[in-house]
Amino acid sequence: MLKRAKLMVAGVLFLAAGAVSASGGGSSSKPLAGAYPIVLTHGIFGWGKSTGIVDYWGGNAAYLQSQGATVLTPTVTATNSSAARAAQLKTAIQTAMAANNYTGKVHILGHSQGGLDARYLVSNLSFASKVATLTTINTPHKGSPVASVIEAVIPNWALPYVGTVVNTLVGVVYGQSSQNAVAALKLLTVSGATAFNASVPNASGVKYFSYGSYMIGNDLIQHPAMGLLAPICSIGAPFYGQSIWNDGVVPDDSQRWGTWKGGPSYGVLTTGVDHLEATNALYLGQTWYDTNGYYLKMASNAKSNQ
């Protein structure tokens, strides 16, 4: 709890540092000057604040800040339902806005489950009036076959025990309490996503955009982690009516919500962009494509639609 409070305070200070640009001031030469504050929401097993090389956003948050944006990177529970994580997200955003006497709207860019958290926040927690655009990045809107396969493999009687072990390990690593790996798993399955979509309709007045990517082939050099999961995702996808093309855990068609804007540009030597590289997490993506340019493109689209 103390760690989360510290991260929230850090987020508030980060927001305060860019308050001038959010109100339309600052250098007009910066492409994001005058944009509403940008909130980056992380996915499962993710975190907000950067600690050196351990950066979920791989320097992209700092880059958007340098381009004139006000950026907030809140941390929510690593494993839990989007209902629980969205409530934490709402508190973090409201705290930052109140600290700066800001009553306007924000743009949200959510990666993976962070996109589902944001959707729940906007539609089910009365936050639509505070959000101009909601952009999702590699988010499993239709679920992940990998999550469905894991749920199918683990017997129902064993699931609570497995969940307890994962909750304990994640709690120790992240220094957080209230982990709920089972709730996160069930949400990210195909059936869980179907139920989620039925109860979380798009909110009127909010503009929805989505970006995503997939891997080409099974290149374990560029994709050492996601390359191992991609075949499972590809094999399971047809059973759920989804595309075999995926980023390691999320099929291409599951990533599409609202207005589809495509993905990052890269050269012929790059074998696609996987789920982790989509945020440049731990700086894993910048060797293969222009991560800063990609995030500037998404933020610029949000600004043009505010």
Buried (B, 14 or more C-beta within 10 A) or exposed (E): EEEBEEBBBBBBEBBBEBBBBBBEEBEEEBBBBBBBBBBBBBBBBBBBBBEEEEBBBBBBBBBBBBBBBBBBBBBBBBBBBBBBBBBBBBEBBEBBBEBBEBEEBBBBBBBBBBBBBBBBBBBBEEBBEBBBBBBBBBBBBBBBBBBBBBBEEBEEEEBEEBBEEBBEEBBEEBEBEBBBBBBBBBBBBBBBBEEBBEEBEBBEEBBBBBBBBBBEEEBEEBBEBBBEBBEBBBEBBEEBEBBBBBBBBBBBBBBBBBEBBEBBEBEEEBBBBBBBBBBBBEBBBBEBBBBBEBBBBBBBBBBEEB
